[in-house]
Amino acid sequence: MDAHDRLLTFGDDHSPGSDLAWDWIASQPWPGWTVDVVSVTDPAPELISLFTHEPLHEHVSQQPRTAPPGAQLSGIRHLTTAADPRIVLCEKADGDLTVVGSRGRGPVASMVLGSTADWLMRCPSTPLVIAREGSPVRRVLVCIDGSAHADAALSALLSLPWVGECEVEVLAVFEGDDTLRDASQRAVDRLAATGATVSVRIVEPNPEALTINVRDRILDEVNATRPDLVVLGTAGRTGLPRLTVGSVAGAVAHAAGCSILLAHDASAD
């Protein structure tokens, strides 16, 4: 891999969910990016461990992933090891983005999120996309709350080479803090600099209500605008700071029917 390339890690279990996630990758242009396709096999019982496993190594896959020329990828490597896929993907921190499907094989396939996607939400070593649709991203909803995690999610979006072709809405649920308006404007300015078409929506609280439900407001906007991708930080400025995934991010990731981009700022923990 060239030193200037960026690296996308794709968690592949060859399930229908993974097929959709690969279609999502192949539908976007990725000039200057290489993909590591990580397929993990079950270890022998005597080798099962949550703490140690053989390093990932290149192999010749019997079901190789390929991408059309329009994806503009610099290369695709197939890697494997025998271990728990959640641990392997969580430890693989050399990439710039991790993409997984929302459902895997086995009994977890009936869940809204499979165990691997759910696990990665809680130990995000890189920005994470949970891909639910195998089509190009055209409309993006970016959720801003003024937190470092939201800034990390915005930066992850800005690093994607196709963001300038998107229509992006910046959503801020106002809870009485004027700094949120400033954060929203900074997000608009950064996105506009890519060439993206940007709008902003600030949801004001109901003066007759004692509290505002941020999760419901985000999901209302998702249902109203039908974005292809929702972008948000894994934790906000409210709630227990020790939780890796805040209640809002977790609820949106589980309930939204579109793809999700999550990011975490470890320095803010």
C-alpha positions in Angstrom: 0.0 0.0 0.0 1.3 3.4 -1.0 2.3 5.7 1.9 -0.2 8.3 0.7 -3.2 5.9 0.5 -5.9 5.8 3.1 -7.1 2.5 4.4 -10.7 1.2 4.7 -11.2 -2.0 6.8 -14.2 -4.1 5.7 -15.5 -6.7 8.1 -16.7 -9.6 5.8 -18.6 -12.6 7.0 -20.2 -13.3 3.6 -23.7 -12.8 5.0 -26.4 -10.8 3.1 -25.6 -7.9 5.4 -22.0 -8.0 4.4 -23.0 -8.2 0.7 -25.0 -5.0 1.2 -22.1 -3.3 3.0 -19.7 -4.2 0.2 -22.1 -2.9 -2.4 -22.2 0.4 -0.3 -18.4 0.6 -0.6 -18.3 -0.3 -4.3 -21.0 2.3 -5.0 -18.8 5.3 -3.9 -15.6 6.6 -5.5 -12.5 6.1 -3.3 -9.5 7.6 -5.1 -6.4 7.1 -3.0 -8.0 4.4 -0.8 -7.1 0.8 -0.3 -9.5 -1.8 1.3 -8.5 -4.5 3.7 -11.2 -7.2 3.5 -11.1 -9.0 6.9 -12.7 -12.5 7.0 -12.3 -14.3 10.3 -12.7 -18.0 10.8 -13.8 -19.8 13.9 -10.7 -20.9 16.0 -10.3 -24.4 17.2 -11.7 -24.9 20.7 -8.3 -25.1 22.3 -7.3 -21.8 20.7 -10.3 -19.7 21.7 -9.2 -16.7 23.6 -10.6 -13.2 24.0 -7.0 -11.9 24.5 -4.7 -13.6 22.0 -4.9 -14.7 18.4 -2.7 -15.2 15.4 -2.1 -11.9 13.5 -4.1 -11.1 10.4 -2.4 -12.4 7.2 -3.1 -12.2 3.5 -4.8 -15.1 1.9 -6.4 -16.1 -1.4 -10.1 -15.9 -0.7 -12.5 -18.4 -2.3 -15.1 -15.5 -2.4 -13.0 -12.5 -3.2 -14.5 -9.1 -3.2 -14.1 -7.0 -6.3 -15.1 -3.5 -7.2 -16.0 -1.7 -10.4 -13.6 0.8 -12.0 -15.8 3.6 -10.8 -14.9 2.8 -7.2 -11.4 4.0 -8.0 -9.8 1.9 -5.3 -6.0 1.7 -5.2 -6.2 -2.0 -4.2 -8.0 -4.7 -2.3 -6.3 -7.1 0.2 -7.9 -10.1 1.7 -6.9 -10.8 5.3 -7.8 -13.6 7.7 -7.1 -15.2 11.1 -8.9 -17.6 13.4 -10.5 -15.6 16.2 -13.6 -13.8 17.4 -14.3 -11.2 14.6 -15.4 -8.6 17.2 -12.0 -8.7 18.8 -10.1 -8.7 15.5 -11.9 -5.7 14.1 -11.8 -3.8 17.4 -8.0 -4.3 17.5 -7.4 -3.3 13.9 -6.7 0.4 14.4 -4.4 1.0 11.4 -7.2 2.1 9.1 -9.1 5.4 8.6 -12.6 3.9 8.4 -14.2 0.5 9.3 -17.3 -0.6 7.4 -19.5 -3.5 8.5 -23.0 -4.7 7.7 -25.8 -4.3 10.2 -26.5 -8.0 10.5 -24.4 -11.2 10.5 -25.0 -14.9 10.3 -26.5 -17.1 12.9 -29.1 -16.2 15.5 -28.1 -12.6 15.6 -29.3 -12.2 12.0 -32.8 -11.5 13.2 -31.6 -8.6 15.4 -31.6 -4.9 14.3 -27.9 -4.9 14.7 -25.7 -8.0 14.7 -23.2 -8.6 17.5 -20.2 -7.4 15.6 -21.7 -4.1 14.7 -23.0 -3.6 18.2 -19.6 -4.5 19.7 -17.7 -2.1 17.4 -20.0 0.7 18.4 -18.7 0.3 21.9 -15.0 0.1 21.1 -14.6 2.4 18.1 -10.9 2.3 17.2 -11.6 4.0 13.9 -14.7 5.8 12.6 -17.3 3.2 11.9 -19.9 2.9 9.1 -22.8 0.5 9.7 -24.0 0.1 6.1 -27.6 -0.8 5.5 -28.0 0.1 1.8 -25.8 -0.8 -1.1 -26.3 2.4 -3.0 -24.4 5.7 -3.5 -24.7 8.3 -0.7 -26.4 11.4 -2.0 -28.1 12.8 1.1 -26.4 13.1 4.5 -27.7 14.1 7.9 -25.0 15.4 10.3 -26.0 15.6 14.0 -24.2 18.4 15.9 -24.3 18.8 19.7 -21.1 20.8 20.3 -19.2 17.8 21.7 -15.7 16.5 20.7 -17.3 13.3 19.6 -19.6 15.1 17.2 -16.6 17.0 15.9 -14.8 13.7 15.3 -17.8 12.3 13.4 -17.9 15.5 11.2 -14.1 15.2 10.6 -14.6 11.5 9.6 -17.3 12.5 7.1 -15.0 15.3 5.7 -12.3 12.8 5.1 -14.4 10.8 2.7 -13.5 11.7 -0.9 -17.1 11.8 -2.2 -18.7 14.1 0.5 -18.4 17.1 -1.9 -21.0 15.5 -4.2 -23.6 15.2 -1.4 -26.5 17.2 -0.1 -25.8 17.6 3.6 -28.2 18.8 6.4 -26.7 19.9 9.7 -29.1 19.2 12.5 -28.8 20.7 16.0 -31.3 20.1 18.7 -31.1 23.3 20.7 -31.2 22.9 24.5 -30.6 26.5 25.5 -26.8 26.7 24.9 -25.8 29.4 22.3 -22.5 27.6 21.7 -24.5 25.0 19.7 -25.4 27.6 17.1 -21.7 28.4 16.7 -20.8 24.7 16.4 -23.5 24.3 13.7 -22.2 27.3 11.7 -18.6 25.9 11.9 -19.9 22.6 10.6 -21.7 24.3 7.7 -18.6 26.2 6.8 -16.4 23.1 6.8 -18.8 21.1 4.7 -19.4 24.0 2.2 -15.7 24.1 1.7 -15.8 20.6 0.1 -18.3 21.8 -2.5 -21.2 20.0 -0.8 -24.7 21.5 -0.8 -25.3 22.4 2.8 -28.4 23.4 4.8 -28.9 23.7 8.6 -31.8 23.0 10.8 -31.9 24.0 14.5 -34.7 22.4 16.5 -35.9 24.8 19.2 -37.4 23.3 22.4 -41.1 23.5 23.1 -41.4 26.2 25.8 -44.2 24.3 27.4 -42.1 21.1 27.7 -39.8 20.5 30.6 -37.3 18.6 28.6 -36.5 17.9 24.9 -35.9 14.3 23.7 -32.9 14.6 21.4 -33.2 11.0 20.2 -36.8 11.4 19.1 -36.0 14.7 17.3 -33.2 13.1 15.3 -35.3 10.1 14.4 -38.1 12.5 13.4 -35.7 14.2 11.0 -34.4 10.9 9.7 -38.0 9.8 8.9 -38.8 13.2 7.3 -35.8 13.6 5.1 -34.8 10.0 4.4 -31.0 10.5 4.3 -28.7 7.8 2.9 -26.3 8.4 5.8 -26.6 9.7 9.4 -23.5 11.0 11.0 -23.1 11.4 14.8 -20.7 11.1 17.7 -20.8 8.0 19.9 -21.4 10.1 23.0 -22.7 13.6 23.6 -22.3 16.2 26.3 -25.1 14.7 28.4 -25.3 11.4 30.2 -22.6 9.3 31.8 -19.2 10.2 30.4 -17.9 6.7 31.0 -20.3 5.2 28.5 -18.5 4.7 25.1 -21.8 4.9 23.2 -24.3 7.4 24.4 -28.0 6.6 24.6 -28.8 8.9 21.6 -26.2 7.4 19.3 -27.1 3.9 20.3 -30.8 4.5 19.8 -30.4 6.2 16.4 -28.0 3.4 15.2 -30.5 0.8 16.1 -33.7 2.5 14.9 -32.7 4.4 11.8 -33.2 2.4 8.6 -30.3 4.0 6.8 -26.5 3.7 7.0 -24.8 5.2 10.1 -21.4 6.8 10.5 -20.2 6.9 14.1 -16.9 8.3 15.5 -15.4 8.7 18.9 -12.8 11.2 20.3 -10.7 9.2 22.7 -9.1 12.3 24.0 -12.4 13.5 25.3 -13.0 10.5 27.6 
